[in-house]
Amino acid sequence: MENKIEPELKKPKRGNVFYVGLISFFGGISQDIFVPILPLYMTSILGLDKVFIGISEGLVTSGASIFKLVAGFLSDKFGKRKPFVFLGYFFSFLARPLLAVFTGATAVLSLRFLDGVGKGMKDSPKDALIADSALQKTRGKEFGIARTLDTFGSVVGPLVLFALLYVLGDNPSRYHIILLLTTVPLFFTFVILKYKVKETPVAVKTDINVLKVSLPRKFYIFLSIILLFSIGNSSDAFLVLRAQNVGVAILAIPLIYALFNFVYASASIPLGSLSDRIGREKVIILGWLAFSLSYFGFAFASSSYQIWLLFAFYGLYYATTEGVAKAFIADMVPADHRGRAYGIYNTSIGLVSLPASLIAGIIWEKVSPSAPFFFGGIISFIAVIALTLTSRYVFR
């Protein structure tokens, strides 16, 4: 799709994308030291049920999503991305270790919300940094590079988690020790952000009114289809719970998570480059088909080895959609509006995650553990049809 609206701005050093990806690498290690076992910690240690997990994870993402919108708008208004990225990582730096100290349901929900606020603060400005640092003709590849570094952090994180679980054994404090260690990788993100990541040249618009957002119609059409898909895309916590439900040992879950992220990281650059050649929409459609097949697989799974294969295949869904969708938005939206566009995009998806995860939790408890995956597979297939038709008649 040809883009005629992007102004030619002086580009920063090409290494900027790499360093933005590198802070995501260490941020990913911090996150995925504890995320694979968080649902197990909440159920087996804290005694919370699946509906509460669905509500809490959905509410965390949805409630925090407003900060993606705010950070996106403000980063455009002030022409600065880095301060919001720093603030986002700092909130996570505070919230994660405190989960080991405060274990009541309300406290856990509040701390998860603070961690989500951190994610919200950094995501849109960080996406804008990548988009502003990349040439349009290689933007899919550049987002793929950033996603690869980010996701390799999510490969290393579960491997570190596996080593910690192995060393700590049945130590009753193992979860708390792991949560405290999540702060270590975040020190590296602060150093790299301060000394290596450069601000991108964005025209400051002092008269921006956050209530008057003028973005291309195609952006909103694409967003509406993404939201349809997101109704069936519940929290990945349910994938971990499904793995345990089928019989996967707790010690194996970090390795499965590492495998998933390895596939995701390895495929992000080639699939991002593929979107530069054949079009963003086609690659996203392939990703949603992979999601649909994966979810149907999780619904029918009955053996541990199937979970390993399904998590690996599920990584292809992320590789074909995460970076590519954001590159697609950058193609549609001019540079001085991208912070807002990513804010609206991230916030909208986050808000939908609450009903999506709530539905999954209720269906799991009331129907069966496989039911949420049937639901997600059907919704994603409907979204594939919608994007295919829209690609033919709107995005051409």
N, C-alpha and C positions, 0 to 999 in steps of 0.2 A: 504494500500500500504506500503510495507516494505521500510524503508529508510536506506541505507547503507553508506551514505555519511556524516552524521552529526557527527562531532568530539565530544568526551566526554569532556565537559568543566566543571570546578567547578561551581556549581550552586549557585547563591546568595540566600538570604533568600526568602522563598516561599511567604512572604508578599509583595514582590516587585510588583507582578502583581496587588495585591489589591491597592497599593498606586498609581501605574500608572493609574489604573481605577478611583481612587479617584480624581486625578487631572483632568481626563476627565469628571468626574461628575460635578465639579465646572465649567469647561470650557463649558460643555453642558448647564448649567444653563445660563451662560452669553450669549451663542449663541441663545438659544431658548427663551430668554426674548424678542428678537426683530425679529427673523427670520419669525415667523408665520404672522406678520403684515407688514413685509418689502415690499412684492408685493403691498399691499394696500396703504402703504405710498408712494411708487413710482408712483402709478397710480392716486390715489385720491388727494394727497397733492402736489406731484411734477409734475403731469400731463404727465407722461411718458406712451407711448403706449406698447402693448404686444410685438411687434417686438423688441423694444429697451430693454425691460426686458429680452427677450430671448437672445439677443446679449450680454447684459451686464453680465448676470449671467453665460452664457456660456464662455464669454471671461475672466471673473474673474477666473473661475475654470481652464480653459485651460491655460491661461497665467501664473497663479500661479503654475501650475503643474510642471513647470520646476524646481521649488524650492524643490519639493518633490524628484525629481531625484538628484539634487545637494546635498541636505541634506543627502539623503541615501548614496550616494557615499562618502561624506566627513565623515560621522559618521563611516563608515567602515575604511576609511583611517586613521583616528586619534584614532579609538577605543573608541570614546566617543559619547554618545547619549544625555545626559542631556543638554549640552549647546544649542543644536539645538532645543530641546523641549522648553527651556526657551525663546529663541529668537522668536519662533513661537507664543507663547502666548503673548509676549511683543508687537509684531506687531498688534495683534488683540486688545490689550489693548489700543493702540493708535488710531486705525482706527474706532472702533465702536462708541465711543462718538462723534467723529468729524463729523459723519453723521448728527448730530443734528445742527452743526454749518455751514457747507458748503453744500448747497442744489442744486447747479447747476448740470446739467447732467454730465459735465466733472469731476467735483469734486466728485460726487457720484461714478462714475465709477472708479476713482483713489483710493478712499478710500475702495471701495469694493475689488479692486485689492490688496491693501495692506493687507486687512483682509485675502484674499485668499492666499497671500504670507505667512502669518503667519500660516495658516493651512498647507500649503505645507512644511514649515520648520519643523513642529513638527510631522507630521503624520508618515513618514517613520521611523525616529529614535524611535518614541514611539512604533510602531509595532515591531521593532527589539528588543526593551527592553522587550516587552512581550514574543516574541518568544524565546529570549535567556534565559528568566527566567523560562521557562516551560519545563517540560519533554515531550518527543514526544508522549508518550502513553496517556497523558492527555491534549495535546496541544489544542484540540478543546474546551475542558471544560474551560481551562485557558483563551483563547480568549473570550469565552462566558462570563466569569466573568467580564473581562475588558469591553466588550461591554455592559453588563448589567448595570454596574456602570455608564458608559458613557451615556447610554440611559435614566437611571433614572434621570440624570441631565436634560435631554430633556423632562422629565415628569414634574419635578419641575419648570423648566423655563416657560413653557406655563401657569402653574397654577399661578405663580407669575405675569405673564403678564395679565392673566384674572383679578386678584385682582387689579392690577394697572389700567387697563382699567375701571373697575367698580368704583374705587375710583375717578379717574380723570374725568370720564364722558365725556362730550363733550368739555372739556378744549382744546382749539386749540393748546396748547403746549404739549399735552399728548405724542405724538410720540417722541418729543425731550427729554422729561423727561425720558422716557423709555430707549432711546439710551444712555443717560448719566449714567443710573444705571447699564448698562452692565459691567462696570468696577469693580463693587464691588465683584462679585464671583471670578474674576481673581486674586485678592489679595491672596485668599486661594490656588490657583494653584501654585503660586510662593513659598509660605511657604512650602507646602507639597513637591514640587519638590526639594527644597533645603535641607530639613531636613529628609525626609523619603524615597524618591526614591533613590535606589543605582544603580551605574553603573554596567553593566554586563561585565564579563570577556571575551573580544573579542581579538583575536590575531591581533595586528596591522601590517598591510602590507604597509611598506613605499614605495613600488614600484608600488602601484596601479596606473594603467593608466585608467582613466574614459572612455576612448574611446575604451578600449579593455575589454569588459565585457564577461566573459565566464560563462554562466549559462546553466543548463540542457535544452535539447531540449523540454522536456515535459512542462517546464515552459512557453516557447514561444508558444507552441500549445494551452495551456490553456489560455494564454493571448489573443491570436487571437480570441478565441471564446468569451471571456469576452468583447472584443472590438465590436464584432458583436452585442452582446446583448445591449451594451451601446449606440449604434446608436439610439435605440428606447427609451432610458431612459433619458428623458429631465429633467431639473431642477424641483424639487418638488414645486417650486414657482407656476408652472402651476396647481398643485393640489389645492393650496390655491385659485387661481383665479377661478378654476372650481367650488370650493365650493361656492364662492361668486356668480358666474354665475347662479348656481342652486337655490340660495336663502338663503344660510346660513348667519345668522347675524354676523357682525364683532365681537361682544362680544363672540359668540360661537366658533369662529375659534381657539382661544387658547385651549379651552377644547377639541375640536376634535384632535388637535395636541398632547395634553397630552395623550389622549386615544391611539392614534397611537403609541406614544413612550412607553406607559405602556405595550402594547402588545409586542412591539419589545423587551423591557427590560426583561419582564417576560419569554419570549420564548427563549432568547439567550442562557442561560446555558443549558436547556434540549436539545435544538437542536444542540448546540455545542457538547454536550456529545453524542448525537445520531450519529454525524459524526465520533466520535472516534470508534463507534461500527460497523456502516454499511458502512462507507466510505464517504469521503468529497463530491465526485461527486454526489452521490445520493441525499444528502441533498441540494446541490446547485440546482440540477434539480427541486426539490420540490419547492424551493424558486422562481425560475424563472417561474414556472407554477403559483404560487401565484401572481407574478407580472402581468403575462399575464391576468389572470382572473380579477385582480383588475383594470387594465387599461380598459379592455372591460366594466367593471362595471361603471367606471367613464365616459366612452363614452355614455352609455345608461342612466345614472342617470338623474332623473327629479324631485326628492324630497329631502328635507334636511335630512330626516332620512336615506336615502340611502347613503349619504355622510358619516355619522357617521359609518355605517357598513363597508363601503369600506375602510375608513382610518384605522379601526381596523384590517381588513383583510390584508391591505397593510403592516402593521407592521410585519406580518409573513414573508413577502419577505425579509425584512432587517435582521430579526433574523436568517434566513436560509442561508444568503449569506455573510454578512459583515465580521463577525469573521471567519466563516468557510472557505471562500476563502483565507483569510490570513493564516489560519492554514495549508491549502493545499499547499500554496507556501512554508511555513516553512518546510513541509515534503519533498519538492523537492530540496530545496536549502541549502547548508551548511551554518553554522552560520556566517562565516567570509564574506559571500557574501549577507547576507539577507538585509542589508541596501540598497544595490544597487538593489536587486530584488524588494523590496517594492517601491523603488524610481521609477524604470521603470514601475512597475504595476500601481502605483498611478498617475504617470505622463501621461501614455498612456490613462488611463480612463479619466483623466481631459482634455486632448487634444480633445478627442472625444466628450466631453460634449458641446463644442462650436457648432459644426454642429448639434448635437442632439437638443439643446435648440433653435438654430436658425430655424431649420426645424419646431419645435413645434410652435414657435411664428408665422412663416409665414403661416403654415397650419391653425392655430387658426384664424388669421386675414382674410385669403383668402378663406377658406372653411367653417369651423364652429368650435365652441369651443370643440366639441366632436371629431373632426378629429385627433388631435394629439394623443389621447388615443387609437383610432383604430390602428393608425400607430405603436405605441409602443407595443400594444398587439400582433400584427402580427410579428414584428421583434423578440420579446422575445420568441415566440413560435418556430420560426425558430432556434434560439439559443439553445433552449431545445433539438431539434432534433440533432443539431450538437454536443452538449456535450454528449448526450446519445450514439451516434455512436462512438465518440472519446473515451468515457469511456470504451466501449466494446473492442475496437481494439488497443488503445494506452496506456491507464493508467493501464491496467491489468498487 
